[in-house]
Amino acid sequence: MNGDKKVDVQALKDIANKLRIDSIVATNASNSGHPTSCASMAEIMSVLFFHTMRYKIAAPRDPSADRFILSKGHAAPILYAAWAEAGLFPVEDLQNLRKLDSDLEGHPTPRLNFVDVGTGSLGQGLAVAAGMAYVGKYFDQAPYRVYCLVGDGEAAEGSVWESLHFASHYKLDNLVVIFDVNRLGQSEPTSLQHQMNVYEARLKAFGLHTLVVDGHDVTELVKAFDEASTTAGKPTAVVAKTFKGKGFPGIEDKDNWHGKALGAEGVKIIKHLQTQIKNNTVSLKPKPPLAEAPAVHIADITLSSPPAYKRGELVATRLAYGVGLQKIADTNMRVIALDGDTKNSTFSDKLRNAYPERYIECFIAEQNLVGVAIGAACRDRTVAFVSTFAAFFTRTFDQIRMGAISQTNVNLAGSHCGVSIGEDGPSQMGLEDLALFRAVPTATVFYPSDAVSTERAVELAANTRGVCYLRTSRPNTAVIYDNNEVFKVGQAKVVRESGKDRVLLIGAGVTLHEALAAAEKLAAEGVEARVLDPFTIKPLDEAAVVKHARACGGRVVVVEDHYQAGGIGEAVLSALALEREVILRHLCVREVPRSGPPAALLDKYGISAPHIVTAAKALLKA
């Protein structure tokens, strides 16, 4: 037992039943929600919030406080109830659950000052918790602990096991994952139901200190969390055998009650639960944090030295990304890099080689990779840069969209985009990534075209709120900007122009260089072409697109190393939608490509300089 004060077992039992009542009242008020899912974890929440966890009610997201992540986000009402009963806001406010003008949403939202990340898309909370725990153990080196409650239904998600492996590998003994094994899923029983021995064996095999408990016995729970606090060298898994709808007569452990308000049955059950409560006053208060976490400054991040390239020098933007990443790490100790075993291809190893303690290898588990980064960025503890091949971010789209809901500030760098990677073939080619990130509401999408702009994109991303995506290319491309060129989010660059331009060419990355080559060929034939580098695809510099399209007689060619849907072409078309006198040709990859040399692939799929020349001439004849 915790030695610093005697455990008031009855008070914890009483609070658990108050939390059950609060959950029924809230879901009845909204006529929707998951009261039975709340009921199974009532004792867990009571012990965590009123005995075990150290936090400040007046400052729920204090950096020094223990963290709690509710991965089974549909049980949000009992999380809200715990904070209300602790005194953060009036218990009566719980009746605003799910109302349009209330932040007490159906699933947790960081608009609430006690929620770090949005949850509800299952299988993601543990990665976030692991990221928080990694920061606590290795960066902050502070005694705060991280608790993550996972539902047994979501334990079928592979991402949960990616995160368990990560937590075990890095010996995150400040992390406790609680499995609420209540046996019932949404539509039928879970695959393992109450086979506690199977959960125990699997978790032990993953290297966790594993404790199987009666999840409705507060004494067992107190002992388990106390034991976790003294377990060194490995995370703890508390596997709690519970019952869905616990304490609800006629409903407990019964199917077909998932996601339903109890209505009139709830009113009867509240009366029953009130008879179980010995003292209606919540007398237990949280203990304060053990120590203050270090102060962190993560604003105004700059490159340690400006870009240092020669015009015309051939440098891959993926390499310049690594250089830029190391440079911002030089000037801020909280810049960190995470990768999925591609660091020698994405060049995140530039940071690793300089500052190995600030690099997190997440191995080939990209969903966990993004989740850990989101966790590491929580409470503004780090500036996280995540890198892998652009193609592999597609499997993390759910984590990315939940990151947007979570108001996260995370930077994602995708290398090896498009057919220009060459012989590795289509499984490695990022051809959907721009569409993916343009669809994310909080995203800023950088697509630098040379080494200078790439370093500046890294610097800008470090200082830009929300999700940032940097698209980098594999081939070496010429440096086209002076080292002192100034770049801004949402500001395009004109890299070739004259007073006689008759067609506007828009490209990015490798296709900007193809557009420049095409402009040279056109000029040799007496046709002047203007070339525009968008720099950011979102926000697109729509004013520049319109201005230069008009200046070139309304003739525009967009060329991109991406599929047709959702890329630069559609962004430009949207910008020009109200322009009556504009005609546009869109060159892009229109089929699943093959392996081959990069130049041959650019030509085969219609995005090389000769194809741009042909498209421009066709517009001039239109």
Protein Blocks (a to p, Z undefined) as FASTA:
>chain_A
ZZkbccdfklmmmmmmmmmmmmmmmmmmnopajfklmmmmmmmmmmmmmmmpgcdfklmm
gfkbccdddfblmlmmmmmmmmmmnopacfklmmmgoiakbcbdfbdcfkbmkbfbdchi
ehklmmmmmmmmmmmmmmnopabdcdddddfklmmpmklmmmmmmmmmnopakbccdddd
ehpafkbccfklmamklmmmmmmmnopacddddfkbmklmmmmmmmmmmpghiacddddd
ddehihiahkgopahigoiaekjmlmmmmmmmmmmpmblcdfbdcdddfbdcddddfehi
acfbdcdddehiacdfklmmmmmmmmmmmmomkbccddehilmmnopmmmmmmmmmlccc
ebjafklmmmmmmmmmgghlaccdddddfklmmmmmmmmmmmmmnopacddddehiajkn
omnommlmcfklmmmmmmpmkbccdddfbfklmmmmmmmmmmpgcjddddddfbdcddfb
dfkbccdehiacdfbdcfkbcbdcddehjllmmmmmmmmmmmmnopacddddekpabdcd
fklmmmmmmmnoopacddddddfehplmlmmmmmmmmpmkbccdddddfbdcdeddfklm
mmmnopafklmmmmmmmmmmZZ
